[in-house]
Amino acid sequence: MKNMPKNKNKVKAKNKIIIPLAVMALLFLGIGVGMGYFKKNLYTVMKVPDFQLTDQNNKKITNKEMLGKVYLVEFFFSKCPTICPVMNTNMRAIEDEINNPDFGIVSISIDPTNDTPELLKEHAKRIGVKSPNWHFLTGDRDYIGKLADQFNIYVGDKEDEGESLNHSGMIALVDKEGNIRCRYNKDNMPILYYSGLNYGDPEGKTPQLTGKYHPDREILIEDIKKLLK
């Protein structure tokens, strides 16, 4: 009987060691599961804004008509001499790689005065578009400017001659239910949009028109395939 307190003390001492170790093990397990979640799952940014514009075949295209398809949204214009050809090339590479009837692309012109349906149809032929789900859209410039704001993708002010044809090289990824989706970065923060540009480095830190690296093109292909499953 005299030894019982000592035994109890030994049990307590063991518990003081085992319990923290168990907590740490669970913590590391949770971190591992969390990292796996961020790698496998895509963040929901918001619902895609409502839109209705005319494509290169004079057909009205709306966000509702795109339901059931995974698709990309970009803002561009056909006479753009800088980033648009790069974005078009990257989109074409994605189109070839995905090659799925449930995948589409929506390219919205910020220069609708020039980019008529007829001219956009010629542009589509010139860059070698294959999919009937790649829609080059045109319409009222004020409407398109407000739509870009709703997407939170930069497009220059129509009234500013020096800025009116400036635009972002960012691309929105939309799922079959009409949600804008994205992956998480290395810090587990949502990237929100993908870059359609080329880079001078594989990490995607230095945009370069003639750059041989296009890291976001690769991750876009991966994420599109996830959403198509």
C-alpha positions, 0 to 999 in steps of 0.5 A: 500500500505504501508504494501506491502513491509512487505508482500514481506519480509515475502514471502522472509523469507518463501522462505528462509526456504522452498527452503533449506528444499525442497533441503534437501528432494530431497537430501535424496530422491536421497540418498534413490534411490541411495541406492536402486539402489546399492542394486538391481543392479549389477556392470559390471566388464568387458567382460569375457576373451575368453577361449577354454579348454577341459572338463571332457567329452573331449569336447571343451568348450569356452566362446562363448558356455557359452553365454545364461547361468549365470555361475561361474568361479573358478581356482582350482586343484583336488589334492588341500588339502586345499581350493579347497574342501571347494570351491567345497562344496560351489559350490555344495551347489549353484548348488543344490540351483539354479537347473536351466538349464541356470546356469553353473560352470566352474572350471579351473585346474591349474594342467593340467599335473595331471588333465586329462579329465579322472581324472577330470571326476572321480573328478566330480563323487566323489564330486557328480556333477549333472549338465551337465553344470558344466565343469571341464576344462584342457589344456596348463598350460601357457595358463591357467596362462595367462587366470587367469591374464586376469580374474585378479584372482591370480594363482601362477607362473608355474616356481616357485615350491613353488608357482605354485599350489597356487591360489585364492579362488575368483569366477567370476560371469558371466551373460548371455551376457558374462559380469563379474558382481558383487554386491556393498559392504556396501560402495557402491563399487563393490566387483569385485569377490566373495569368495568361502571360509568358514569363522569363522565369519558371516561377512566374515573377518576371512577365516577358512577351517572349518568355519561354515560361508560362507556369499559369498555363500548366496549373490552369490545365490541371485545374480545368481537368479537376473541374471537368471530372 
